[in-house]
Amino acid sequence: MGKSHELNEFEHSKEHLWHELKQRRSKRTVHPRNSRELEEILQEEFHLKPILNL
């Protein structure tokens, strides 16, 4: 049970980070370089494919 709970928290935090990244990109409050760095960090952390076209 503990493992699935941790996985759920992990999935939730992953979704939250991607949502935050997309929000910031749409508001253009993050410099493209920072967005790319954040995207690379997220890819390394979560092994996700790129969602940004920079």
HTML snippet that shows the backbone in 3Dmol.js (N, CA, C, O; Angstrom):
<script src="https://3Dmol.org/build/3Dmol-min.js"></script>
<div id="view" style="width:600px;height:400px;position:relative"></div>
<script>
const pdb = `
ATOM      1  N   MET A   1       0.831  -1.209   0.000  1.00  0.00           N
ATOM      2  CA  MET A   1       0.000   0.000   0.000  1.00  0.00           C
ATOM      3  C   MET A   1       0.862   1.254   0.000  1.00  0.00           C
ATOM      4  O   MET A   1       0.573   2.209  -0.721  1.00  0.00           O
ATOM      5  N   GLY A   2       1.914   1.255   0.802  1.00  0.00           N
ATOM      6  CA  GLY A   2       2.761   2.448   0.891  1.00  0.00           C
ATOM      7  C   GLY A   2       3.378   2.829  -0.438  1.00  0.00           C
ATOM      8  O   GLY A   2       3.519   4.008  -0.762  1.00  0.00           O
ATOM      9  N   LYS A   3       3.746   1.804  -1.209  1.00  0.00           N
ATOM     10  CA  LYS A   3       4.386   2.077  -2.494  1.00  0.00           C
ATOM     11  C   LYS A   3       3.423   2.782  -3.438  1.00  0.00           C
ATOM     12  O   LYS A   3       3.807   3.755  -4.087  1.00  0.00           O
ATOM     13  N   SER A   4       2.180   2.315  -3.532  1.00  0.00           N
ATOM     14  CA  SER A   4       1.224   2.923  -4.451  1.00  0.00           C
ATOM     15  C   SER A   4       0.897   4.352  -4.017  1.00  0.00           C
ATOM     16  O   SER A   4       0.675   5.222  -4.859  1.00  0.00           O
ATOM     17  N   HIS A   5       0.867   4.593  -2.709  1.00  0.00           N
ATOM     18  CA  HIS A   5       0.616   5.948  -2.217  1.00  0.00           C
ATOM     19  C   HIS A   5       1.745   6.876  -2.645  1.00  0.00           C
ATOM     20  O   HIS A   5       1.497   7.999  -3.086  1.00  0.00           O
ATOM     21  N   GLU A   6       2.984   6.410  -2.516  1.00  0.00           N
ATOM     22  CA  GLU A   6       4.131   7.211  -2.947  1.00  0.00           C
ATOM     23  C   GLU A   6       4.077   7.462  -4.446  1.00  0.00           C
ATOM     24  O   GLU A   6       4.391   8.560  -4.906  1.00  0.00           O
ATOM     25  N   LEU A   7       3.681   6.450  -5.211  1.00  0.00           N
ATOM     26  CA  LEU A   7       3.578   6.599  -6.658  1.00  0.00           C
ATOM     27  C   LEU A   7       2.519   7.629  -7.011  1.00  0.00           C
ATOM     28  O   LEU A   7       2.725   8.443  -7.911  1.00  0.00           O
ATOM     29  N   ASN A   8       1.394   7.606  -6.317  1.00  0.00           N
ATOM     30  CA  ASN A   8       0.339   8.576  -6.563  1.00  0.00           C
ATOM     31  C   ASN A   8       0.835   9.988  -6.277  1.00  0.00           C
ATOM     32  O   ASN A   8       0.553  10.916  -7.036  1.00  0.00           O
ATOM     33  N   GLU A   9       1.572  10.150  -5.187  1.00  0.00           N
ATOM     34  CA  GLU A   9       2.122  11.470  -4.873  1.00  0.00           C
ATOM     35  C   GLU A   9       3.114  11.900  -5.936  1.00  0.00           C
ATOM     36  O   GLU A   9       3.149  13.069  -6.320  1.00  0.00           O
ATOM     37  N   PHE A  10       3.918  10.966  -6.411  1.00  0.00           N
ATOM     38  CA  PHE A  10       4.878  11.250  -7.469  1.00  0.00           C
ATOM     39  C   PHE A  10       4.159  11.688  -8.734  1.00  0.00           C
ATOM     40  O   PHE A  10       4.539  12.687  -9.344  1.00  0.00           O
ATOM     41  N   GLU A  11       3.128  10.957  -9.136  1.00  0.00           N
ATOM     42  CA  GLU A  11       2.360  11.307 -10.336  1.00  0.00           C
ATOM     43  C   GLU A  11       1.726  12.679 -10.172  1.00  0.00           C
ATOM     44  O   GLU A  11       1.717  13.477 -11.109  1.00  0.00           O
ATOM     45  N   HIS A  12       1.198  12.956  -8.992  1.00  0.00           N
ATOM     46  CA  HIS A  12       0.555  14.254  -8.747  1.00  0.00           C
ATOM     47  C   HIS A  12       1.569  15.385  -8.854  1.00  0.00           C
ATOM     48  O   HIS A  12       1.285  16.410  -9.474  1.00  0.00           O
ATOM     49  N   SER A  13       2.742  15.216  -8.261  1.00  0.00           N
ATOM     50  CA  SER A  13       3.752  16.265  -8.293  1.00  0.00           C
ATOM     51  C   SER A  13       4.264  16.452  -9.715  1.00  0.00           C
ATOM     52  O   SER A  13       4.569  17.575 -10.117  1.00  0.00           O
ATOM     53  N   LYS A  14       4.362  15.369 -10.482  1.00  0.00           N
ATOM     54  CA  LYS A  14       4.793  15.455 -11.877  1.00  0.00           C
ATOM     55  C   LYS A  14       3.791  16.287 -12.677  1.00  0.00           C
ATOM     56  O   LYS A  14       4.172  17.190 -13.422  1.00  0.00           O
ATOM     57  N   GLU A  15       2.506  15.970 -12.512  1.00  0.00           N
ATOM     58  CA  GLU A  15       1.472  16.711 -13.227  1.00  0.00           C
ATOM     59  C   GLU A  15       1.482  18.171 -12.814  1.00  0.00           C
ATOM     60  O   GLU A  15       1.314  19.056 -13.653  1.00  0.00           O
ATOM     61  N   HIS A  16       1.679  18.431 -11.523  1.00  0.00           N
ATOM     62  CA  HIS A  16       1.711  19.803 -11.026  1.00  0.00           C
ATOM     63  C   HIS A  16       2.857  20.577 -11.652  1.00  0.00           C
ATOM     64  O   HIS A  16       2.681  21.730 -12.046  1.00  0.00           O
ATOM     65  N   LEU A  17       4.040  19.954 -11.751  1.00  0.00           N
ATOM     66  CA  LEU A  17       5.197  20.626 -12.325  1.00  0.00           C
ATOM     67  C   LEU A  17       4.975  20.938 -13.799  1.00  0.00           C
ATOM     68  O   LEU A  17       5.306  22.031 -14.259  1.00  0.00           O
ATOM     69  N   TRP A  18       4.420  19.991 -14.536  1.00  0.00           N
ATOM     70  CA  TRP A  18       4.170  20.241 -15.953  1.00  0.00           C
ATOM     71  C   TRP A  18       3.116  21.319 -16.137  1.00  0.00           C
ATOM     72  O   TRP A  18       3.225  22.151 -17.038  1.00  0.00           O
ATOM     73  N   HIS A  19       2.096  21.307 -15.285  1.00  0.00           N
ATOM     74  CA  HIS A  19       1.060  22.336 -15.351  1.00  0.00           C
ATOM     75  C   HIS A  19       1.668  23.710 -15.088  1.00  0.00           C
ATOM     76  O   HIS A  19       1.371  24.678 -15.787  1.00  0.00           O
ATOM     77  N   GLU A  20       2.519  23.779 -14.075  1.00  0.00           N
ATOM     78  CA  GLU A  20       3.194  25.025 -13.725  1.00  0.00           C
ATOM     79  C   GLU A  20       4.058  25.507 -14.884  1.00  0.00           C
ATOM     80  O   GLU A  20       4.065  26.695 -15.207  1.00  0.00           O
ATOM     81  N   LEU A  21       4.783  24.588 -15.507  1.00  0.00           N
ATOM     82  CA  LEU A  21       5.645  24.940 -16.628  1.00  0.00           C
ATOM     83  C   LEU A  21       4.823  25.491 -17.787  1.00  0.00           C
ATOM     84  O   LEU A  21       5.188  26.506 -18.380  1.00  0.00           O
ATOM     85  N   LYS A  22       3.722  24.830 -18.109  1.00  0.00           N
ATOM     86  CA  LYS A  22       2.882  25.278 -19.223  1.00  0.00           C
ATOM     87  C   LYS A  22       2.256  26.633 -18.907  1.00  0.00           C
ATOM     88  O   LYS A  22       2.159  27.491 -19.785  1.00  0.00           O
ATOM     89  N   GLN A  23       1.830  26.830 -17.657  1.00  0.00           N
ATOM     90  CA  GLN A  23       1.252  28.113 -17.262  1.00  0.00           C
ATOM     91  C   GLN A  23       2.263  29.237 -17.438  1.00  0.00           C
ATOM     92  O   GLN A  23       1.944  30.287 -17.997  1.00  0.00           O
ATOM     93  N   ARG A  24       3.476  29.015 -16.962  1.00  0.00           N
ATOM     94  CA  ARG A  24       4.505  30.040 -17.051  1.00  0.00           C
ATOM     95  C   ARG A  24       4.853  30.343 -18.504  1.00  0.00           C
ATOM     96  O   ARG A  24       5.070  31.497 -18.871  1.00  0.00           O
ATOM     97  N   ARG A  25       4.905  29.300 -19.327  1.00  0.00           N
ATOM     98  CA  ARG A  25       5.207  29.503 -20.741  1.00  0.00           C
ATOM     99  C   ARG A  25       4.110  30.353 -21.378  1.00  0.00           C
ATOM    100  O   ARG A  25       4.409  31.262 -22.152  1.00  0.00           O
ATOM    101  N   SER A  26       2.855  30.074 -21.067  1.00  0.00           N
ATOM    102  CA  SER A  26       1.759  30.806 -21.693  1.00  0.00           C
ATOM    103  C   SER A  26       1.747  32.265 -21.235  1.00  0.00           C
ATOM    104  O   SER A  26       1.333  33.152 -21.982  1.00  0.00           O
ATOM    105  N   LYS A  27       2.198  32.506 -20.013  1.00  0.00           N
ATOM    106  CA  LYS A  27       2.264  33.879 -19.508  1.00  0.00           C
ATOM    107  C   LYS A  27       3.561  34.567 -19.920  1.00  0.00           C
ATOM    108  O   LYS A  27       3.707  35.781 -19.774  1.00  0.00           O
ATOM    109  N   ARG A  28       4.501  33.776 -20.438  1.00  0.00           N
ATOM    110  CA  ARG A  28       5.793  34.295 -20.867  1.00  0.00           C
ATOM    111  C   ARG A  28       6.521  35.025 -19.730  1.00  0.00           C
ATOM    112  O   ARG A  28       7.183  36.038 -19.954  1.00  0.00           O
ATOM    113  N   THR A  29       6.390  34.498 -18.518  1.00  0.00           N
ATOM    114  CA  THR A  29       7.105  35.078 -17.382  1.00  0.00           C
ATOM    115  C   THR A  29       8.459  34.408 -17.204  1.00  0.00           C
ATOM    116  O   THR A  29       9.298  34.881 -16.438  1.00  0.00           O
ATOM    117  N   VAL A  30       8.669  33.305 -17.915  1.00  0.00           N
ATOM    118  CA  VAL A  30       9.941  32.594 -17.840  1.00  0.00           C
ATOM    119  C   VAL A  30      10.699  32.820 -19.129  1.00  0.00           C
ATOM    120  O   VAL A  30      10.155  32.637 -20.219  1.00  0.00           O
ATOM    121  N   HIS A  31      11.939  33.213 -19.007  1.00  0.00           N
ATOM    122  CA  HIS A  31      12.786  33.374 -20.178  1.00  0.00           C
ATOM    123  C   HIS A  31      12.935  32.018 -20.857  1.00  0.00           C
ATOM    124  O   HIS A  31      13.053  31.000 -20.174  1.00  0.00           O
ATOM    125  N   PRO A  32      12.932  31.984 -22.203  1.00  0.00           N
ATOM    126  CA  PRO A  32      13.028  30.698 -22.917  1.00  0.00           C
ATOM    127  C   PRO A  32      14.174  29.816 -22.428  1.00  0.00           C
ATOM    128  O   PRO A  32      14.038  28.595 -22.349  1.00  0.00           O
ATOM    129  N   ARG A  33      15.295  30.442 -22.105  1.00  0.00           N
ATOM    130  CA  ARG A  33      16.425  29.654 -21.619  1.00  0.00           C
ATOM    131  C   ARG A  33      16.059  28.956 -20.305  1.00  0.00           C
ATOM    132  O   ARG A  33      16.377  27.783 -20.105  1.00  0.00           O
ATOM    133  N   ASN A  34      15.394  29.686 -19.423  1.00  0.00           N
ATOM    134  CA  ASN A  34      14.980  29.080 -18.160  1.00  0.00           C
ATOM    135  C   ASN A  34      13.944  27.977 -18.390  1.00  0.00           C
ATOM    136  O   ASN A  34      13.951  26.949 -17.713  1.00  0.00           O
ATOM    137  N   SER A  35      13.059  28.210 -19.354  1.00  0.00           N
ATOM    138  CA  SER A  35      12.061  27.190 -19.671  1.00  0.00           C
ATOM    139  C   SER A  35      12.737  25.929 -20.168  1.00  0.00           C
ATOM    140  O   SER A  35      12.357  24.822 -19.789  1.00  0.00           O
ATOM    141  N   ARG A  36      13.741  26.097 -21.018  1.00  0.00           N
ATOM    142  CA  ARG A  36      14.449  24.925 -21.534  1.00  0.00           C
ATOM    143  C   ARG A  36      15.159  24.192 -20.401  1.00  0.00           C
ATOM    144  O   ARG A  36      15.135  22.963 -20.343  1.00  0.00           O
ATOM    145  N   GLU A  37      15.787  24.940 -19.507  1.00  0.00           N
ATOM    146  CA  GLU A  37      16.476  24.306 -18.378  1.00  0.00           C
ATOM    147  C   GLU A  37      15.478  23.562 -17.499  1.00  0.00           C
ATOM    148  O   GLU A  37      15.745  22.446 -17.053  1.00  0.00           O
ATOM    149  N   LEU A  38      14.326  24.185 -17.251  1.00  0.00           N
ATOM    150  CA  LEU A  38      13.308  23.535 -16.430  1.00  0.00           C
ATOM    151  C   LEU A  38      12.790  22.284 -17.127  1.00  0.00           C
ATOM    152  O   LEU A  38      12.585  21.249 -16.492  1.00  0.00           O
ATOM    153  N   GLU A  39      12.580  22.386 -18.440  1.00  0.00           N
ATOM    154  CA  GLU A  39      12.108  21.232 -19.203  1.00  0.00           C
ATOM    155  C   GLU A  39      13.114  20.084 -19.134  1.00  0.00           C
ATOM    156  O   GLU A  39      12.730  18.927 -18.960  1.00  0.00           O
ATOM    157  N   GLU A  40      14.407  20.404 -19.272  1.00  0.00           N
ATOM    158  CA  GLU A  40      15.441  19.373 -19.230  1.00  0.00           C
ATOM    159  C   GLU A  40      15.477  18.695 -17.859  1.00  0.00           C
ATOM    160  O   GLU A  40      15.633  17.478 -17.762  1.00  0.00           O
ATOM    161  N   ILE A  41      15.333  19.493 -16.810  1.00  0.00           N
ATOM    162  CA  ILE A  41      15.304  18.931 -15.454  1.00  0.00           C
ATOM    163  C   ILE A  41      14.125  17.976 -15.306  1.00  0.00           C
ATOM    164  O   ILE A  41      14.266  16.880 -14.764  1.00  0.00           O
ATOM    165  N   LEU A  42      12.956  18.405 -15.796  1.00  0.00           N
ATOM    166  CA  LEU A  42      11.771  17.565 -15.689  1.00  0.00           C
ATOM    167  C   LEU A  42      11.933  16.286 -16.500  1.00  0.00           C
ATOM    168  O   LEU A  42      11.519  15.210 -16.068  1.00  0.00           O
ATOM    169  N   GLN A  43      12.539  16.410 -17.682  1.00  0.00           N
ATOM    170  CA  GLN A  43      12.752  15.213 -18.497  1.00  0.00           C
ATOM    171  C   GLN A  43      13.662  14.226 -17.779  1.00  0.00           C
ATOM    172  O   GLN A  43      13.409  13.021 -17.783  1.00  0.00           O
ATOM    173  N   GLU A  44      14.719  14.740 -17.163  1.00  0.00           N
ATOM    174  CA  GLU A  44      15.639  13.862 -16.438  1.00  0.00           C
ATOM    175  C   GLU A  44      14.941  13.223 -15.237  1.00  0.00           C
ATOM    176  O   GLU A  44      15.135  12.043 -14.944  1.00  0.00           O
ATOM    177  N   GLU A  45      14.126  14.028 -14.550  1.00  0.00           N
ATOM    178  CA  GLU A  45      13.456  13.532 -13.349  1.00  0.00           C
ATOM    179  C   GLU A  45      12.389  12.500 -13.699  1.00  0.00           C
ATOM    180  O   GLU A  45      12.281  11.466 -13.040  1.00  0.00           O
ATOM    181  N   PHE A  46      11.610  12.777 -14.727  1.00  0.00           N
ATOM    182  CA  PHE A  46      10.418  11.982 -14.985  1.00  0.00           C
ATOM    183  C   PHE A  46      10.475  11.218 -16.300  1.00  0.00           C
ATOM    184  O   PHE A  46       9.534  10.500 -16.639  1.00  0.00           O
ATOM    185  N   HIS A  47      11.575  11.364 -17.047  1.00  0.00           N
ATOM    186  CA  HIS A  47      11.749  10.650 -18.312  1.00  0.00           C
ATOM    187  C   HIS A  47      10.579  10.906 -19.260  1.00  0.00           C
ATOM    188  O   HIS A  47      10.019   9.987 -19.856  1.00  0.00           O
ATOM    189  N   LEU A  48      10.229  12.195 -19.377  1.00  0.00           N
ATOM    190  CA  LEU A  48       9.121  12.568 -20.242  1.00  0.00           C
ATOM    191  C   LEU A  48       9.638  13.144 -21.550  1.00  0.00           C
ATOM    192  O   LEU A  48      10.755  13.654 -21.631  1.00  0.00           O
ATOM    193  N   LYS A  49       8.799  13.050 -22.566  1.00  0.00           N
ATOM    194  CA  LYS A  49       9.159  13.623 -23.856  1.00  0.00           C
ATOM    195  C   LYS A  49       8.959  15.132 -23.796  1.00  0.00           C
ATOM    196  O   LYS A  49       8.159  15.615 -22.994  1.00  0.00           O
ATOM    197  N   PRO A  50       9.670  15.884 -24.630  1.00  0.00           N
ATOM    198  CA  PRO A  50       9.534  17.347 -24.634  1.00  0.00           C
ATOM    199  C   PRO A  50       8.114  17.767 -24.981  1.00  0.00           C
ATOM    200  O   PRO A  50       7.461  17.137 -25.812  1.00  0.00           O
ATOM    201  N   ILE A  51       7.635  18.835 -24.343  1.00  0.00           N
ATOM    202  CA  ILE A  51       6.339  19.396 -24.698  1.00  0.00           C
ATOM    203  C   ILE A  51       6.500  20.804 -25.259  1.00  0.00           C
ATOM    204  O   ILE A  51       5.552  21.382 -25.791  1.00  0.00           O
ATOM    205  N   LEU A  52       7.700  21.347 -25.137  1.00  0.00           N
ATOM    206  CA  LEU A  52       7.937  22.705 -25.606  1.00  0.00           C
ATOM    207  C   LEU A  52       8.640  22.670 -26.943  1.00  0.00           C
ATOM    208  O   LEU A  52       9.466  21.799 -27.215  1.00  0.00           O
ATOM    209  N   ASN A  53       8.289  23.649 -27.779  1.00  0.00           N
ATOM    210  CA  ASN A  53       8.962  23.786 -29.070  1.00  0.00           C
ATOM    211  C   ASN A  53       9.759  25.076 -29.041  1.00  0.00           C
ATOM    212  O   ASN A  53       9.308  26.106 -29.541  1.00  0.00           O
ATOM    213  N   LEU A  54      10.952  25.016 -28.449  1.00  0.00           N
ATOM    214  CA  LEU A  54      11.772  26.220 -28.317  1.00  0.00           C
ATOM    215  C   LEU A  54      12.839  26.242 -29.400  1.00  0.00           C
ATOM    216  O   LEU A  54      13.636  27.178 -29.462  1.00  0.00           O
TER     217      LEU A  54
END
`;
const viewer = $3Dmol.createViewer("view");
viewer.addModel(pdb, "pdb");
viewer.setStyle({}, {cartoon: {color: "spectrum"}});
viewer.zoomTo();
viewer.render();
</script>
